[in-house]
Amino acid sequence: MAREKRRCFYTGRKITTQNCYLDHVIPQVGFGNNSYKNIVAPCYDANSMKNDKPADEFIRLL
């Protein structure tokens, strides 16, 4: 959350510990790893909408 400055990585909305989730930029089903470079902090809504899409594909949909 600190790296994202308490803002959702995808939408820019303010996040708290109650509505923050961890998400893989490259999904594990797409062979993404658990490196800090591949994990971001999105809000619940964005994380739910992204599902298993790669981040670049999801951002284009927004």
N, C-alpha and C positions, 0 to 999 in steps of 0.2 A: 504494500500500500504506500509506503514511503517513496519508493521509486516512481510510482504513478502520481505522486503528490495528492493522494486521497481522491483521485478522479478515475472514473471508469476508463480503462484502456481503450475501449471501443467507442463510447458515446460522450465521454467527457463529463458525465454526471458525477456529482459528489458521491463518494462511497464511504461506508462505515464498516466496522467489523461485523455488523448484523446483516448487511446486504452485499458484502464482498465475497467473491469466490475466486478460486485459482483456476486458470484456464491455460491449456497448451495452445500456443500460437499454431504450431504444426501438431495436429491431433496425434495421439498415440497410435490410433488405427492407421495413420499415414506415416508411421515410423518416427514420430516426434519423440523427443526424450524428455527427461525431467530436469534438464539444465535450467539454471536461472534465466538464461537467455531465451528459453522457450516457454516460460511461464509468466503470465501477466495477471493483473487484478482487475477483472471486470465486475460490473454490477450484476445482480441476479437476473434482471430482464435480458441484458445483452448476452450473458452466458447461456441462458435458456434458448434464445433465438439462434445463437451461433451453432449450438449442438456439436456436430462433428465436422463442420466445415473448416477448411483452412482460413486463417485470419484474413488474408488478402481477399479471398472470395466473399467472406462475410462483410467486410468493410465496403466492398462495392455494392452490396445489397442495401446497406444503410443509406 
